[in-house]
């Protein structure tokens, strides 16, 4: 992801400097001993309080509110030196660089124009990959120059859970229920009590995530109860009283979703000192030793005391233990005490404030210097002070204040930050108004929700079921680095940060080590790094790709994929993205091998696959860019079983470019081809297009009319299709020409007031300020298709309904509720001979609800039902989905499942923003003694 900055960063600095190699024209008279010797490039425009010539070093010096125009860039600094003889440029003191929509600041800049090499110190800036670069910036007046943006001095993120040890007293009751029913509290309490004690030790953690070792000892006290049908002379005979011990050893994963609330999953083994009579008589097979699963929720009532609830489950893990397929379940309640002290391991580095900014630790910090800096120190006679060449690490400090007080101080400090950000606008595909839980059909004309190949809907399997854990498109970044070394063909940095969040402190940012950028022949930039991590909330590091190919908009992705695909992959699967393979300078192949976990589990329970190849799959993506043309080809292989390899494979590809057509604007065109392409068609469900090829073009746009927002999509396609016939067996191959048009409008009927537009209020959990109120969403779309079989189909659909939004999503509890109703009616003339595009749903109703539970935690669910009394599908549920989402301003994490399409998975998305202003440096910096002295920190320069 850090590669997103490369292209514009190199242009903004290297291009800026190379452009200034002509003669200099001063806007004020120069002060020099010999004006004739003042050789100044003619393409360089300069304004300063003072200009002079240092004849001893043959250096032109400008001091005091210096502004220099270099080509299409503007350089501002307190002092600029231009060595004409050696073609070097040196700027220091509040260095600022502006190039179009890009803006940067640094404490110093050194650049050799001849070698095209240099260094920047204390770099911070904003990079807009979609911004335009003007050809001639205007020199600002001194009063208009933007002051240096200093990083705020913030208390560190408090460590709410430093205790590595815990002990738990357990009590509970066994129940007569299947494992899945225990989560729905669907079962009968049986007369078997459980008492016990447990010991836990944390062995690893990264922010809110941790791994724990656990050992428990339980005592089971069972009264007389009814038995089962197995392993006794009289089926269902009563069982005598019984007492036995149970020991559990396992490893658990815990997630703290709030400082006081956590969820945990424990996997291990359970051993009973005697055979449980309940398990013996209610199960065909039984064993003392079984697999153990624990699902737990913990609520802290103080820093070291918590209340705990757990689902206690013993089973044979699909027959792994002596063929046992079920076991027993219980509900446990516990009282937990935590103790010990363990400092949170912060995996990121802090970047000290630049010169000119407040820095209480400046006199105690030693910073490494480069060879050019040491040579300059000698040449400029800066003194005989001994310079250390190795940076001193900053010692970690532990606050004596309790976590609640630390958080209070941090929140107060954040509220005082001058963010230098205005007019925030979300650019990304995520929008809280549209994530209302309704299964989207034609209401939203986005690329994902509409058709891809000639009015063929995008398969939800591809957009949801196989979603990568991290996936986003960002065009505007804030960047920060302690030092950047510029080179003729790129740049490098030992450590660099990137953030998509416009506010400070950033909720998400990239921390990259050993960053190297190289320009490619086609204009792209290739970035590599020793290690990259996505830092979430300054606590949780998530590894991301180490190698990226830069285009105007770049996707950010994690290597791991987790998903559910009941149709092709028989359920749960896991994938791993391999390092992309470069093919020449313009083509890249990405491979994602997959392991079918559900098939492996079923094989362990006796349902073996045909061969080992059935446990593996592959997704492959070939991307190419050739001047203005784009190639995209994908393969989806769900099994490598040699029996039906082609029946387990899906392929599709497109090749095309955008055309500028005068008043029509930009029109996207593509040639396409597909084999076994999956579509979803309402009540008809999933259908495969066995083969298709053709061409399509589309035009989309949006505009505002007062407070009403409109968006449109027009698409025409022509191709040859081979797919299932409607209402009959067999395949049909026929030509097909189609035209589709859609207009979507959002009309506000009543609007309330947003919360305060600050990072601690309106933008605390949401990328957009939530406006309470009622809006009307409408969509009108029309389709027309002609087939080679002399058939035709035309349709006109209208859908609309209200959306009620309550709350501003700025408070910790139940401060956001959104309810949507969408009704749709469709008229059809003629009928398609194909199943994949046959219009069959003439009246539908969609209901969606999204509710904040606590903090950023949202529950979103929706259902779409056929409401046409004359349809044979009347009353059928067309689609439904449920999603549990952790949502913040700059990112959201979702766990979702669509039972009707049989897909689900985990998604992590980053949001993209437009904004005005430069912001302030986002890498956190906490003074080493921030908690000493005045605890209100009124003296901190924020």
N, C-alpha and C positions, 0 to 999 in steps of 0.2 A: 504494500500500500504506500509506503514511503516513496515509491517511484512516481507517484502522481505529481510530486513536486518537481521532479527532475527537469522536465522540458522547460517550463516557465522560469524556474530558478536559474538555469544555465543562460537562458535568453536575457533575463532581467539583469544579470551581472556581467557575464562574458560579452553578450551583445552590447550592453551599455558601454563597456570599456573600449571594445574594439572600434566602436563608432566614433570615438573621440580622437582620431589620429590625424586630423587636419590642422588648420591654423586657428588660434584662439582669438576671439573678439571679446574684449572686456567691455562691460557696460558702464564701468567707472574708470577714471584715469588711474593708471598703475603708478605705484610709488616704487622707483628703482633707481639705482645709481647710473645705469646706462640704458635708456629706453630703446636704443637701436638694437641692443642685444636681446631684447625680450621677444623671442620667437614663439608665437602662440598659434595653435592650429586654428584655421579659419572656420571649422565646423563646430567649434566649442564656444558656447555662450555662457558667460559667467557673471554673477553678481555677488559682491562681498563688501563688507565694511572697509576692508583694507586689502590691497594687493601690492606685492613687492617681489623683488628678485634677489635671491640669495646667490650672489656672484661666486662665493667660495665653493658652493656645492652645485652651482648652475641649476638651481631649482626655483621655479615660480611658486610663490606662496600666496594663498588667499586665506584671510582670517575673518571671523565674525559673520554669522548668518550667511554662510557661503551657499550659493545655488549654482549648479553647473548643468547645462543642457548638453547631453551626449546622445546625438541621434534622436531616437524616440524615447529616451529615458531622462530622468531628472535625478541628479545627485545633490543632496544637501548635507552639510556637515559644519562643524565649528572651524575646521582647518583642513585645507586641501593643498597638497604639494604635487607639482607636476614636473618631473625630471625630463627635460626635452632631450638631452643627450642619450639617456638610457631608456627612454620611453617607458617610464614607470609613473604610477599614480599612487599617492598615499593620502588617505583621508582618515581623520580621527575626530572623536568628540561628537556624539549624537549623529552618527552617519545614517542617512535615510535615502532610500532608493525607491523611485516610483516609475513604473513602466505600465501604462494602461491601467488595467484592473489589478495589477500586482503592486504590492508595497512591501518594503523591507526596511529594517533598521539593524545597525551594528555599531559596536563601539569603535571599530577601526576596519579599514579596507586597504590592502596592499595589492597592487596588480602590475605585472610586467606586460606591457602592450605588445612587445616584440615576441616574447615567449608564450603569451596568452596563459599565464599562470599567476596565481595570487592566493590570498587568504582573507577570510572575513572572521571577525571575532564577535561573539555574543550576538548571534543572528536570530532575529524574529521577524516573521512576515506573514502576509496573506497572499495566497496563490489562487487565482481564478482561472481554471483551465479553459473555461468557455468565454473568458473576457476578451474584449477587443483591445488592440494596442494602437493608440493614436500615433500619428507620424510626427507631431511637433508639440510637445508639452510647453506650457507657459511658465516662465520663471515667476514664482510667487513673491509677493512683497514680504519683507522680513516678519511683519506682524502676522502673516498668514501661515507661517511655517508651523507644522504640527510638532509639538514637543515630544520628547522621547517617551515611549511607553515602557514603564517600569513594571517588573513582576511584583505582585502584591506579596507581602510577608505574612504568610498564613500559618496558624497552628497546624500541625500535621493531623492526618485522619486518625481519630482516636482508635485505640485497640480495645474493642469491647469485650474480647474473650481471650485474655492472656493465660487462662488457667489450663494446663495440659492434662491434669488428672481430674477424675470425677468418680463418685460412688453413688449408686442409686438403690433405694429401697423399693421393691416391687410388691404389688398386690393386684390380684385380678381374678377373672373367672373364665373357665373354658366354655366354648359355645359349640352347638351342633349346627354347623354350616359349612358349605364349600368355601374354598379360599376366596374366590371372587366375590361371594356374597358378604364376606366380612366387611368389605369396604362400603357396602350399602347398608350395613347393620341389619341384614336380612338373615336371621337365624335365631335359634332358641338357646337361652342360657341353660346349661346343664349343671348338676350339683357336683362340680369339681373345682375347688378353689386352688389358687396358685399364690404362693408367697416366695419371695426370693430377694437376693442382693446381687448387684452387678458392679464391676470395676471397669473403668475405661481409661485408655491412655492415648492421647493424640500423638500421631507419629509424623504427620505432614499437614501443612496448610498453605493456602494461597488466598489471602483475603478472606472472603466469606466461605470458601470451600476448605474442607479438611478431611483427612482419613484418620480413623481411630481403630485401635485394637480393643476388643471387649471380651470379658469373661463373666458369665452369670451362673449362679447356682440357685435352682428353684426347688421348692417342695410342693408336690401335688397331693391334695387331700380330697379324694373322691368318695362321695356317699353312694348309696345304692341307686342305680339308674338303669334305664332300659338299654338293652344290648342290641346288636345288629344281627344280620342274617348269616354272617360268616363265622367259621371256625368255632362253633359251639354246637352241642347236641340238639338243642332246641332253639331254632332261629328266633331272634327278638326276645329271648329270655332275659330277665333282669340280671344285672351284673352286681356282684357283691361290692362292699366298700373296699377301697384300695388306697394305699399311700406309697409313693415312690419319689425318688429324686431325679432331677433333670439338670444336666450340665450343658452349657452353651459356650462355644468359642467362635469368634468371627471377626471380620473386618468390616467397618462401616464407612460410609461417605455421608458427610453432613454439609448442609447449605444453610447459612444464616440469611434469611430474607429480610429480617429486621434485626436491630440490635437485641431485641427481646424474643425473637421468634425464629426457630430453625426447624428444618425437616431432615430426616436421616433415613438411610437405607442400610440394613445390616445383612450380610451374607456369611454363613458359617455352617457349623455342624452342631447337631443336638443329640445327646446320648441320655437315654432313660436307664435308671438302675434296674428297672423291671419293665416288662412289656405292658404297655397301656392296654387295659381290657377294652376300652372304647375303640382304640385303633385296631385291635385284634379282631373285634366282631363287626366293625363297620367297614373294614377294608379286606379285600381278598388276600392281599399280602401285607405283612407287617414286619417291623424291625425295630430294635432298640436304637440303632444308629440311623439317623435321617438327616437330610439337609435342613438348614434353618434359614428363615427369612424374617426380618423384623422391619416394620415400617413405623416410623416414629415422628411425633411432633412434640417440640419442647418449647415452653413459654417461661422465660426468666422472670422471677418476681423480685430479684435483687441481683447484684453482680455475681454472686456465687451460689444462689439457690434457685432451682427451677422446678416446675411441674411438668411431668412427662406423660404422654399417652402413647401406647404402642399396640400394633397388631402383631401377635406372636404366632408364628406359623411353622409347623414341622411337616415335611413331606418327602417323598422319594425322588423329587426332581425328575419327573417324567420317567420314572422307572429306573433311574440310575442306582438307587439303593435297594437291592433285592427285589426289583420289580414293583416296588411300592409306587403308586401313582397319586395317592393322597395321604393325609396324616391327620393332624388335629390343629385347631385354632383357638386363640384366646384373646381377650381384651385385657391389657395391663395398664395400670396407673402407677406412677412412680414419683418419688421425691428425690431430686438429685442435688448433690452438693459438689461444687467444683473448687479446686485449690491448686496452688503452685503458681509459678510465674515464668512465662516464656515470651520473649519479645517477638513481635510480628516481623517476619523477614520481608523487608521491602526490596523487591528485585529491580527497582528502577533507580536511576541516579538523578540527583537534583542539579540544576544548572544555576550557578550563582548569578546574581544581578550584574548587569554590565556597568562599566564606569559611568558615573553620572546619576546612578540610581542608589537609593538607600540600601545599605548592606552592613548590618551590625557585625558580621563575621569577617569583613574584608581584611582587617589587620591580622586575623588569625589564620587566614587561608593563603596557601602558597599554590600558585597556578603555574603549570609547565609552560615554557615558552619555546617558540620555534627558532630555527637558525636565522631567518630573516629578521625576526624581532630582536635578536641579540646583536645582529650586525647594525640594525638601525639605532639601537641603544648606544653603541660605540660611536656611530657616525654623528648622531645628534647631541653627543656629550650630555647624556641624561644623568650621568653620575657614575660613581665607582661602586655602587651597591652590588653585592654578590647576588646573582640571579640563580634560583633553584630551577633545575630542569625537570623535576618530577613533581607532579601535583600531590598535595597532601589530601588523603581521604577525610571526609567529614565524619566525625564520630557520631554514632547514633546516640540519641538522648531518650531517656524515659521520663515521662511527665509524672510528677507527684500528685497531680490532680486526678480526680475520678473521671471516668469516660464521659459521663453526662456533662460535667463542667467543661471538659475539653470540647465536646461537641457544641455547647452553647457559645464558647469563645470563638470557635471556628465559624459558626453560622453568623455571629455578629460581625466578624471580620469580612466574610464574603459579602454581607449586605452593604458594607461600606466601600466596596471596590468600584472605582469608576471604570466600567466595562468598555467604554468607547465603542459601543455597538448600538446600531439603530436599525429599524425597519427590517426585522427578521422575517424571512419568508421561506417556508419549507419547499424545497424543490423535488425531493424524493417521491417515490411512489406511495409511501405510507402516509395516510391521512386519517386522523381519528374520526372524522365525520363519515368516512366511507367504510371503516372497519366495524360495522354494526352487527356483524354476525349473520347477515343475510347471504345465502349462497348467490354470488353475483352471476347474473345471466347476461342481459344486455344493458343493464342500467349504467354501467361504467364502460366507457369506450377506451380503455387502456389496452396496451399491447398484449398484456398477459391475459386479460379477460375476453378479448375478442379473438376472431378467427385468425389463423396463420396462413393457411394455404387455400385461398379461394373460398372464404366463408366456411371454413372448417374450424371448429373451436379448438383452442389450445387444450391439450389433455391435462387434466389436473394432476395426473401422475407426475408429469414433468415439472409443473410449477410448484407442487407441494411435496409429493411423496419422496422425491429424491433431492430435496433442497439441502444445500450445504449448510454446515453449522454457522458459518459466517459468510454472508453474501450481500454486497451492496455496491452502489455506484455513486461515487463522490466526485464532484467537479470543483469544489472550493475547499481549500485546506489552509489551516494555519500551521506554520512550520517554525521550529526552534532548534538551534544547535549552539553548542559552546564554541565550535570552530568549524569552518568549511574551507577546504582547499580546492580552489578552482584550477582546472587543467584545460588544455586545448580541446580535448575531446570529451569533456564531462566534468565531474567533480567528485569529491569524496569527503566523508565526515566520519570521525571515530564514533560519534554518538549523535543521534538526530531524533527529533520528535515531530510527529504529524498529528493534527487533531481536526476532526470534522465538526467539533462543537464550537459554536461562536463565543461561548462564555468561558470565563475563568473562575474557579478551577474547572477543567474539562472533565466531563463524565466519561469520555472515551478518547484515547490517543494511542498512537503507535510509538513504541520505544524501539529504536533500531541501533544495532552496533555494527561497526565496520562497514558502513554504507559506501558503495562504489557505483557511480553512474557513468554509463558510456553511451555516446551518441551513435545511432545506427544510420546506415546509408539512406534509409527511407524516411528519416526524420523522427523515428521513434527513439526512445531512450530505454536502455536495459539497466535495471537496478539489481544489485545483489548485496547481501549483507550476511554477516556471520550469524546473527540472531535477530529475529523480529518478534515482538510481542505486542498484542493488543492489550492495553492497560485499561481495565474497566473500574471506574470510581476510585482510581489511585490505589486499588487494592488487588484486583484479580488479574494476573497475567495470562493471556491466551496466545499460544504460538500461532503465527500466521505465515503465509508463504514467504520464502526468502528470495524469490526471483520474480520480477514482474516486467511485463512489456507495456510501455506507456503509450496510451492513445489519449484522445481528448477527454474521455471519461474512462476511468479504470475501475474494474471490479476488485473488491477486497474479499479474499476467501481464506477459509481455514482448510486444512488438509483432510479433516475427518467429515464423514457424511453418515447420518443416522436417519433411517426412514422406515416406513411401513408401506408395503405394496402387496395387498392380498391377492391381486389378480395375477401378476406375472411372477412374483417372488415369494408367494405363499406366506407373507407376513413380514416380520422384522428382518432387516438386513443392515449391515454396516459396510461403509466404503472408505477408501483412502485415496486421495488425489496424489498422484506421483508428480515428480518434477517435470514440467513441460519439456517437450522435445522440440528443438528448433530445426526447421527444415528450410534452409536458405535464410534470407534476411526478412522474408515477409510472411512466413507460414509457421504455425505452431500447432503441435499435437498434444492434447491433454488426455491422460488416461486415468480412469478411476476403477481399479479392480474392487470387487465386492465379495463379501462372504454372506451367504444366506443363513442367518442365525436360526430362524424358525425351522428351516429344513434340517439343520444340524440337530436341533432339539428333538424334532419329530423322529429323526433317524435314531437318536439315542433311546427313544421309547419303543422302538421296534418297527417303525415305518421307514424303512431304508429307501433312499433314492435309487434310481436306476444305476447310476455310477457316481464316482467321486466328482466328476465334472459338474454334476447337478447342484453342488454346493457353492459354486462360484459363478460370478457374473462380471460384466464389464460395461462401463459407459465410456465412450470415447468422443472427443470433440476436436474437430479440425477447423482452425480459424486462419484466415489469410486476408491480407490487405494489399492490393495491387493498384497503386495510384488511387483512383476514386472508387474502385470496385472492392466489394467485400464478399468473402467466401465463408460459409458456415455449414459444416457437415457434422452430423451426430449419429452415433450408433448406440443402441441400447440392447445389450445381450443379457438375458436373465438366467441363462443356463448354458454350460458348455457340454452338456450331455450330447453325445454323438448321434443319438437316436433321432431327435427332432430339433436340430440346431437352428434351422431357418425359421421354424415355428416359434422359437424362443428368442427371436431377434427382431428389432425394429430399427429402421434407418430413415433419415430425412436430411435434406440439404437445400440450401438456397444460395444463389449467386446474383448479385445485382449492385446497383448504385442509386444515388439520389440525383434528380435532375431539377434544375432551376427553370421553371416555366413561366417567366414573366409575372403577371398578376396572380397566377395560381400559386406562386411560391414554390416551395420544395416539395417534390413528389417522389415518393419512395417506390422503386421498381425492383422486382426480383424474378428470376427463373427459379422454379422449385421442383423437387422430386421427392417421393416418399414411398416407403415399403412397410406395410403393416403399421401404419400410423394410427394411433388410438384417438378417438374422439368421444365426446359425451353429449348426448342429445336428450336432455330432460327425462321424461318418463320412459323413453326407450333405453336409457342407460348407456353403457359403453358399446362402441362399435369400432371395428378395425377397417381401415381403408387398405386393402391389400396392395394397391399400387396406384400412384398418381404422379403426373408431371404436367407442367404448364408454366404460366406466367401470370403475375398479378402486379397491380400498382395501387398505391393508396395515398391519401392526403388527409392529414389530421390537423386540428388546431383548436384554440380556445380563445374566448374573449369575455369581457365583463360589460354588463349593461346596468349601470347603477350598482345596486347590491346583488344583482342576479349574475350568476356565473353560468356560462355556456361552453360546451365542448362538442366537437363534431368529428366524425370519421366517415370517409367515403372510400370504398374499395371496389375495384373491378378485377375479375379473374377469368382466365380461360385455360382449360386443361382437359386431360383425359383421365378418367377415374375408373378404378375397378374395386367394387365394394359389395357388401351384402345388399340383396334386394329387400325392399320393404315387404313385410308380411309374407315372405315365402323363402323357401330354401334356395341356396345357390347364390352365385356371384353374378354381377352385371358389370360389363365394361361399356362405358359410353363417354362421349365428349360432354363437356359442361361449361357454359358461359354464365357468369353471374355478376350481379351488381348489388352492393350493399351500402346503405346510408344510415347514419345514426346521429341524433342530436340529443344531448343530455343537458338538463338545466337544473340548477339549484336555486330556489326562490325563497329567501328568508321571509317568514310571516311575522315573527316576533323575535326580538333579540334582547338579551340582558347585557350585563356588563361583565367583562373578563376580570380575572384577578390582576393584581399589579404585575406589569410586564417586567418581571425580574427573574433571575435564575432560581430564586427561592420561593417563587409564587407561581405565576402562570406558566413559566418554563421549567418548573421543578420536575414534573413527570411527563409533560407533553411537548412534542416538537412545535406545536402550534398552540396559541392561546385559546382555550376552550370557551366558546360563547354559549351560555345558556339560552335556550329559546326553542322555537318551532320553525322548521323549514319544510318546504315542499320540494321533493325530488321528482323530476319527470324525465321520461325518455320516449322519443318517437323514433322508430326505425322501420325501414322498408327493405325488402329483398326481392330480387327478380332473378330467376334462373331458367335457362333453356337447355334441354338435354338432347343428345344425339338420337334418342329414342322417340323424338317428336313430342315428348312430354314437356311441361313447363310448370313452374310454381312461382307464385307471387304472394307476398305476405306484407301486412301492415300491422305493426304492434305499437301499443301505447301502454306504458307502465308508469306508475307514480304513486306517491303516498307521503305521509308526513313522517318526520323524524323529530322526536322530542328529546331535548338534551337538558338535564338537570345537573347543577353543580358546576364548579370551575376546575375540578381536578387539581387542586392546589393544597388541599388539606389531607391529613393522614388517613382518614376513615370515611368511606361512603360519600365521597364528594363528587362522584361522577356516575350518572346513570343515563343511558341512551337507549331509547326504544324506537324501532322503525317498523312501519307497515308499508309493504309494497304490493300493490295489486297490478296484474297485467292482463290485458285482453288482446287477442290476435285474430285478424281476419286473413283467410287464405283463399287464393284462387288457383285452381289446378293442384297438382301434387307431384312431389318428387318420386321417381322410381327407386331411389336409394334410401337406405335406412339412416345414414349418417346426417342427412340434412332435411329429412321429412318433418314438416311442422305438424306436431300432434298435440301440443299443449296450447289450448285456446283461452284458458282462463286459469290463472295461478294467483296464489297469495303467499307472500313472504313475510315472516315475522323474525325480527332480530332484537337481541337484548345484549348490551354490554354494561357491566357493573364493576366499579372499583370495590375491591374487598378491603385491602389495607395497603397503604403506601402505593407503590407502583404496580401492585398485583391486580390484574383485571381478569374477569371471566366473561367470555364472549361466546354466544351460542345463537344459532338460527336454524330455521327450517323453511322449506319451500314446498307447497302442496298444490296439487292439481285440483282446481275448484270448478271445473266445467262439468255440469250434470249430464251433458250429452256424451261425454267421453268415456270410453271403456277404462280409462285410467283414473276416473273420478275418485278423489279421496286418497290417491297414492301420494306418498312423500317423494317428491322429485329429487330433493337433495337436502342435506343437513350437514352441519359441522359444529364442532365445539373446540374452543381454544382457551388455554390458560396462558396469559401473557404478562410478562414482567416488562413494563414500559417506562422508559426514561426519555429525557429530552433528545439525546443524541443517538439512542439505540433502543431496540426492544428485543426481547427473547420470548419466543412462543413455543408452547407444546400443544400440538393440534392433532385432531383426528377427524376424518370424514368417513363415517361408517358406510355410506351408500356408494362411494367410489372406492372404498377400501384402501385409502391412503392416509398417511399421517407422518409425523416426524417432529424434529426439533429445528427451530429457525432462529438465527441471530441476524438482525439487520442493523445497518448503520444509516442514519439519516443525512441528507444533503441539504444545505441551507444557502440561501442568498442573504446578504446583509450589507449594510453600509457601515463604514468605520474600520479601524485597524485592529480593535481589540487590544488586549494586553497579553504578555507572555503567559503561557498556560502550564508549563512544567512547574510543579509546585516547589516552593522554596520556604523552608521553615527555619528561622534563626535558631542556633543551637541552644540559646537560653531564653526562648520565647516565653516560657512559663514562669520566669523569675520576675521580681519587681511587681509593677502594677498589673494585676491580673486582668484588668479591663483593657489593657493594651491601647489606651488612648493615644500613646505616643508613637504607635506604629504608622509609618507613612503608607496608607492604603489608597 
